Amino acid sequence: MDRLLLEDADLFRFIAHLVACKTVYAPQRKGADSYVFAPVDDPQAVVLDYPRTLHSIKKYFLPPREELLSFNLRSNAFAAAEVEPVNAIFLGVHSYDLHAVLKLDHNFSQGNAERNYLTRRQGAIFIGVSYRPDRFHFGGSVGIPVADTTGCDLFLHRLDRGHVVEIVSDTGRELLRGLDLPAFTGELPRTADFEQHIYLPQGKLTEVFARGYQSGIWEEVAEKCVGCGTCNLVCPTCYCFNVEDEVDVSLEGGSRQRHWDGCMLREFSQVAGGEVFRNNLAARQRHRVYRKFKYISDQTGEPWCVGCGRCTAYCTAGISIVNIVNRLVQEHDWANAAKL
Amino acid sequence: MAAKPRVGIFDFTGCEGCELNHLNFEEQLLDILEHVDIVEWREAMDERADELDIAFVEGSLSTPDCITRINAIRRKSKILVAVGACAVQGGVNAMKNLQPIEAVREEVYGEDKYLFPTLPALPLSAVVKVDHEIRGCPMTQIEFLKVFTALVMGKRPVETDHAVCVECKLRENECVYDKGMVCLGPVTRGGCAAICPSFGQYCTGCRGLVSDANPAAMEQILVDHGLAAEEARKKLQLFNANQLEGTQS
């Protein structure tokens, strides 16, 4: 049987069972109105019905800050940092965040495989959960429906008073051993519709983005944008980083630190000698959006945006990536119509 | 081993909080003193020096005497570091620049105003070449250590030029705006590890604007989140009166 019923009354027992197996990371409340993935100590702190977390689970595989190596200036020696597999259960992951991990897997295994990321990635078990799209989600427009189970081991479909547990992999089946959940024989619940839509599929977007480079939209967006970099830093498929050496004040040694960076930041495109090769916010906005819909997409055939809506939800200036893309689509249509 | 760098610490118009913050390096102070000789520091010693490797200078320039003194310090120092919001941007002192200078002088000194010549409050860089900056009100200690270690190693310090938002995001803080407050983090230079937003405060902008700042868009964000246009302007002017266009008298 591949579908089981998890009543809400059994939810804490289910979570406690998982916690007994492995470290569990799940969404929990942070602050007034936000959620973060955090280690589960208390099953009652887990929130499975949440709009989105501040960061995606990317943070466990590519931490915001990490030490790459430590060095000793006196002995001129260095040692690479020890990296361990995360080896945990991720409970309550939305489909777009899991797709984002799969995209990062691609990015970090292309060319020179990225040892730290790929090491951490080992042993992760994913339990997806369906969600109610809010005014920022647009997974449907980038090929990731709410109840997409790709990459999951188990998937929880939300019902009125519980969840249908869909077994997606053998690992998932193994995880349920000893829980004795009843079979679920009904229809899977219908997921709510997305409120936000990009008006064209990726195939057409290739054409749109071939033309959109010269669009006036970039200058318009730049007038509202403050270049704070939030859109990059909350993006689950952004993976750019900076590396800096930090020397202890003793001057005896230090460490090489890697931290998240983003193409909206001036420092990001500043090179030796002080030159900044994307020297204004319009060029940086364009680059950001092109990284999501053209540059990587031309190689992989998929949008590199997963429709989580974070860049828009957390933009204090109210800049919407969906509106930008739809505007480019509209300009493309007008240009084609003008040719007829 | 080469002689230790000779360091001087100087102050101009300010509250001396940045200077005091040098003494708050409780865990690092002995290491710091291991690497340099402090040869001039009005607040802590009597001696003066004719030549310096590094001058750390706090405060804004706000009198004719300040101009004479900063020129003298510049002449005798190989490296000059501006320390704190007053020295780097003019600081809160620069709010006086938003009003006619005679009115300000009269307000403060009354009928004795002619005894106290005054100038608009200026950052050090308005008068002399500044080699490096340590921002913040008071100066950010983690940035001081970064600049200090680089200088004593003979390296060029890496300047921070991204918004406080970056550092909030690296800490996965809930956005201050989502708590119903407004914040200048989106246009204010990081380097402070977002210390205020991380502890329940909002960013007042003490570290000055990022170099590609879009203050008009920042004002619009503040207005969109409920501030009147004038309040929004004033919030930005608190630490950036000299940097915003059209605000100088």
Boltz contact constraints between the chains, C-beta under 6 A:
constraints:
  - contact:
      token1: [A, 30]
      token2: [B, 174]
      max_distance: 6.0
  - contact:
      token1: [A, 31]
      token2: [B, 174]
      max_distance: 6.0
  - contact:
      token1: [A, 32]
      token2: [B, 179]
      max_distance: 6.0
  - contact:
      token1: [A, 33]
      token2: [B, 178]
      max_distance: 6.0
  - contact:
      token1: [A, 34]
      token2: [B, 174]
      max_distance: 6.0
  - contact:
      token1: [A, 36]
      token2: [B, 172]
      max_distance: 6.0
  - contact:
      token1: [A, 54]
      token2: [B, 172]
      max_distance: 6.0
  - contact:
      token1: [A, 55]
      token2: [B, 172]
      max_distance: 6.0
  - contact:
      token1: [A, 64]
      token2: [B, 170]
      max_distance: 6.0
  - contact:
      token1: [A, 224]
      token2: [B, 217]
      max_distance: 6.0
  - contact:
      token1: [A, 226]
      token2: [B, 186]
      max_distance: 6.0
  - contact:
      token1: [A, 226]
      token2: [B, 187]
      max_distance: 6.0
  - contact:
      token1: [A, 226]
      token2: [B, 214]
      max_distance: 6.0
  - contact:
      token1: [A, 226]
      token2: [B, 217]
      max_distance: 6.0
  - contact:
      token1: [A, 226]
      token2: [B, 218]
      max_distance: 6.0
  - contact:
      token1: [A, 227]
      token2: [B, 212]
      max_distance: 6.0
  - contact:
      token1: [A, 228]
      token2: [B, 163]
      max_distance: 6.0
  - contact:
      token1: [A, 228]
      token2: [B, 165]
      max_distance: 6.0
  - contact:
      token1: [A, 228]
      token2: [B, 186]
      max_distance: 6.0
  - contact:
      token1: [A, 229]
      token2: [B, 166]
      max_distance: 6.0
  - contact:
      token1: [A, 230]
      token2: [B, 165]
      max_distance: 6.0
  - contact:
      token1: [A, 233]
      token2: [B, 169]
      max_distance: 6.0
  - contact:
      token1: [A, 247]
      token2: [B, 149]
      max_distance: 6.0
  - contact:
      token1: [A, 249]
      token2: [B, 28]
      max_distance: 6.0
  - contact:
      token1: [A, 249]
      token2: [B, 31]
      max_distance: 6.0
  - contact:
      token1: [A, 249]
      token2: [B, 145]
      max_distance: 6.0
  - contact:
      token1: [A, 249]
      token2: [B, 149]
      max_distance: 6.0
  - contact:
      token1: [A, 250]
      token2: [B, 31]
      max_distance: 6.0
  - contact:
      token1: [A, 265]
      token2: [B, 162]
      max_distance: 6.0
  - contact:
      token1: [A, 266]
      token2: [B, 161]
      max_distance: 6.0
  - contact:
      token1: [A, 266]
      token2: [B, 212]
      max_distance: 6.0
  - contact:
      token1: [A, 267]
      token2: [B, 161]
      max_distance: 6.0
  - contact:
      token1: [A, 267]
      token2: [B, 162]
      max_distance: 6.0
  - contact:
      token1: [A, 316]
      token2: [B, 177]
      max_distance: 6.0
  - contact:
      token1: [A, 316]
      token2: [B, 186]
      max_distance: 6.0
  - contact:
      token1: [A, 316]
      token2: [B, 221]
      max_distance: 6.0
  - contact:
      token1: [A, 317]
      token2: [B, 217]
      max_distance: 6.0
  - contact:
      token1: [A, 317]
      token2: [B, 221]
      max_distance: 6.0
